[in-house]
Amino acid sequence: MSIKIASKSHVEDLLAKYDTFLFDCDGVLWLGDHLLPNIAETLDLLRSNGKKVIFVTNNSSKSRADYVKKFKKFGIVATTEEIFGSSYATAVYVDSILQLPKNKKVWVLGGSGIVDELKLFGYESLGGVDPRYDGLLDMNDPESMIYKIDPDVGAVVVGLDTKLNYYKLAVTMQYLKDPKVPFIATNIDSTYPSKGMKLPGAGSCVESVVCASGRQPITSCGKPSKGMMDAIDKAHKLDKSRTLMVGDRLNTDMKFGREGGLATLLVLTGIETVETLGELSKDEQPTYFADKLGDLYELLQ
Amino acid sequence: MSIKIASKSHVEDLLAKYDTFLFDCDGVLWLGDHLLPNIAETLDLLRSNGKKVIFVTNNSSKSRADYVKKFKKFGIVATTEEIFGSSYATAVYVDSILQLPKNKKVWVLGGSGIVDELKLFGYESLGGVDPRYDGLLDMNDPESMIYKIDPDVGAVVVGLDTKLNYYKLAVTMQYLKDPKVPFIATNIDSTYPSKGMKLPGAGSCVESVVCASGRQPITSCGKPSKGMMDAIDKAHKLDKSRTLMVGDRLNTDMKFGREGGLATLLVLTGIETVETLGELSKDEQPTYFADKLGDLYELLQ
């Protein structure tokens, strides 16, 4: 059974056992635009105890640089090196695993985060936030971008696109007609929480493309994919026996930590409730759970 | 093995054996805006021999009335009663099978064909071609339609929407949060042929909703669904042993005919080729195949 973090000695135990703390962001540190209680204090506590903190997010609409700004807005200091987003993990994949030649372009169905991270690796993107793909597909317009498929595109990346439309889906399909062009998903979260509502997530964009193209992505770069863990491990040389993954989702965060060989801490400020925790098999139980991340700070006072 | 319609006697045999001819439209009668050769002549031939002709299409973007106009544009006479589209089949389903009370509304992610057919059965639609759902979802706009979910919606219909966007997907998800609201797909064709290209089909819209909502449609109303065959049978009292289904797709048209107990004729003017025919198991073979439907007329001359 999971141990509930409910006393000062529980927190002292965590501090003694773990050197590195991996955090999911939305649902753990904040909910949308609203910082959760005592987050800055908890992060300060960990850092002042010499702990390494790393932020791991599946939201591919932002680059690492965008996240640094978002943290700053909340009054939290974070460096680019501490942030692992699925947009960055995707760029690492395209560069290191696919080894796509730099003269090849990437078709992006997704937001600016992917485009920015690919650019840092020297890749030109098409699609993404290009306004020429906004609006309606007009097959009678000979100038439509659907008739301007670029033969230099060497990979297709699909992530969350909150400006998704039929036009972009149709163009994405044309690039996937060539079986030699690999199809990569940034992540496959089915939903995207916003303002207390659930909106379609990256997985919803990916599944639409899967159906239309008849192809499956060769990989998903977000949690719980191993690719994300490998990228973090490569950059930070994790001692996995002394690393804790903190998150609010069982099927991404907790799975990611468990399958990566880490201890896990579920917080109940996001997707899951104490009821869903009770329904889990022994193997699926997180190592720890807490009502909220800020409890680590509060319980020590 | 399938019999190739390649001589006058083959055609005479068809005329002797079958009284009712069911036709898929796109890929059989026309390709996009281009009528295939000798189609009007073939239909005239059948009618002058006392045959009943029925047109069965999965394209839900048009109503039966729209189809009558489209036929007329091609110089072909067809009546509303001869046309079975998935938009009509969906309206029949909502009315006869679901028996949705008439004071309930239907949320439509799809085109005007669905809205028009539902209206003929007395149902008010929301969504569809309403321009308020064009453009981008703005969660910061308190007037956004995402905050105006209508509690009178009693069913959700998803079909091909060539104006699909994230905004409509997000609203569709909100209506599907209530498990008592049934989710109906007009059809699940993965692709939609247009101007010699393959564009995303209704299935691509449906799969996006399936992923985001975590729900599966309770039925699909297009071919090869039994619901479509039942609707035709109810209206025309088919003698199935003397009915032939003509189409260009194995996984919709031919499956629909075969599973409905009809003889089948595959034409090679659309999706399938003589090579795909050769790869089929004995059970999957259509009864007949022909290079094109117009061969029925040409071979008799």
Interface residues (C-beta under 8 A of the other chain):
Chain A: L136 L137 M139 I146 D161 T162 K163 L164 N165 Y166 L169 A170 M173 Q174 K177 S190 T191 S194 K195 M197 K198 L199 P200 G201 G203 S204 C205 V206 E207 S208 V209 V210 C211 A212 G214
Chain B: L136 L137 M139 I146 D161 T162 K163 L164 N165 Y166 L169 A170 M173 Q174 K177 S190 T191 S194 K195 M197 K198 L199 P200 G201 G203 S204 C205 V206 E207 S208 V209 V210 C211 A212 G214
